[in-house]
């Protein structure tokens, strides 16, 4: 695991990166989409439309935001897109590396 520098030494770019990811996660509809993907694995966009009861144009907007932040992945099969969680990126957000930005150094912290 990469050790992050003290908060005062962390680059603004790193904060911007996480800001964008957390903004993507700050919407209830996008959290619902991600939860559906966790429950169902790889899901066709046509099935997601029915699961979430949202017009495809609105769903596509939310999927793009999640894709831009690499929180989900897409695979094209024929004419349909299939979406799934990007487990590596989600694990990274929940990792000690990021959490160390918000914990005190010491025996119970980083």
C-alpha positions as CSV (number, residue, x, y, z in Angstrom):
1,X,0.0,0.0,0.0
2,X,1.3,3.4,-0.9
3,X,1.7,5.8,2.0
4,X,0.2,9.2,1.5
5,X,2.0,12.3,2.7
6,X,0.7,14.4,5.5
7,X,-2.5,16.3,4.6
8,X,-0.7,19.6,4.2
9,X,1.6,18.0,1.6
10,X,-1.1,16.3,-0.5
11,X,-1.4,17.8,-3.9
12,X,-4.4,19.7,-5.0
13,X,-4.7,17.3,-8.0
14,X,-5.3,14.4,-5.7
15,X,-8.1,16.3,-3.9
16,X,-9.7,17.3,-7.2
17,X,-9.6,13.6,-8.3
18,X,-11.4,12.5,-5.2
19,X,-13.8,15.5,-5.3
20,X,-15.0,14.4,-8.7
21,X,-15.5,10.8,-7.6
22,X,-17.4,11.8,-4.5
23,X,-19.6,14.2,-6.5
24,X,-20.4,11.3,-8.8
25,X,-21.4,9.3,-5.7
26,X,-23.3,12.1,-4.1
27,X,-26.5,11.5,-6.2
28,X,-29.1,9.0,-4.9
29,X,-29.9,7.8,-8.4
30,X,-26.3,7.0,-9.2
31,X,-26.0,5.2,-5.8
32,X,-29.1,3.2,-6.8
33,X,-27.6,2.3,-10.1
34,X,-24.4,1.2,-8.5
35,X,-26.3,-0.9,-6.0
36,X,-28.3,-2.6,-8.8
37,X,-25.0,-3.4,-10.5
38,X,-23.6,-4.9,-7.3
39,X,-26.7,-7.0,-6.9
40,X,-27.0,-8.2,-10.5
41,X,-23.5,-8.1,-11.9
42,X,-23.2,-7.2,-15.6
43,X,-26.5,-5.7,-16.7
44,X,-27.8,-4.6,-20.1
45,X,-28.8,-1.0,-20.2
46,X,-32.2,-2.1,-21.4
47,X,-32.7,-4.0,-18.2
48,X,-31.4,-1.2,-16.1
49,X,-34.1,1.1,-17.6
50,X,-36.7,-1.2,-16.3
51,X,-35.1,-1.9,-12.9
52,X,-34.7,1.8,-12.1
53,X,-37.8,3.0,-13.9
54,X,-36.0,5.9,-15.6
55,X,-36.0,7.0,-19.2
56,X,-32.9,5.7,-21.1
57,X,-31.8,9.3,-21.8
58,X,-31.7,10.1,-18.0
59,X,-30.1,6.8,-17.2
60,X,-27.4,7.4,-19.9
61,X,-26.6,10.7,-18.3
62,X,-26.0,9.1,-14.9
63,X,-24.1,6.2,-16.4
64,X,-21.7,8.6,-18.2
65,X,-20.9,10.4,-14.9
66,X,-20.1,7.0,-13.3
67,X,-18.1,5.9,-16.3
68,X,-16.1,9.2,-16.4
69,X,-15.1,8.6,-12.8
70,X,-14.3,4.9,-13.6
71,X,-16.7,3.7,-10.9
72,X,-18.4,1.4,-13.5
73,X,-17.3,-0.3,-16.7
74,X,-19.1,-0.9,-19.9
75,X,-18.8,-3.6,-22.5
76,X,-20.6,-3.5,-25.8
77,X,-22.2,-6.8,-27.0
78,X,-23.9,-6.4,-30.3
79,X,-26.0,-3.3,-30.1
80,X,-26.4,-3.3,-26.3
81,X,-24.1,-1.9,-23.6
82,X,-23.6,-4.0,-20.5
83,X,-22.5,-2.2,-17.3
84,X,-20.8,-3.5,-14.2
85,X,-19.1,-2.1,-11.1
86,X,-15.4,-1.4,-11.4
87,X,-14.6,-3.2,-8.3
88,X,-10.9,-2.1,-8.3
89,X,-11.9,1.6,-8.3
90,X,-14.6,1.1,-5.7
91,X,-12.2,-0.8,-3.5
92,X,-9.6,2.0,-3.9
93,X,-12.1,4.6,-2.7
94,X,-12.8,2.4,0.3
95,X,-9.1,1.7,0.9
96,X,-6.8,2.7,3.7
97,X,-4.9,4.9,1.2
98,X,-7.8,7.3,1.0
99,X,-9.0,6.8,4.6
100,X,-5.5,7.9,5.8
101,X,-6.3,11.4,4.6
102,X,-8.9,11.6,7.3
103,X,-7.3,9.6,10.2
104,X,-4.9,10.8,12.8
105,X,-1.5,9.2,12.7
106,X,-0.9,6.8,15.6
107,X,-1.6,3.4,16.9
108,X,-5.2,3.3,15.7
109,X,-4.7,5.5,12.6
110,X,-2.3,5.4,9.6
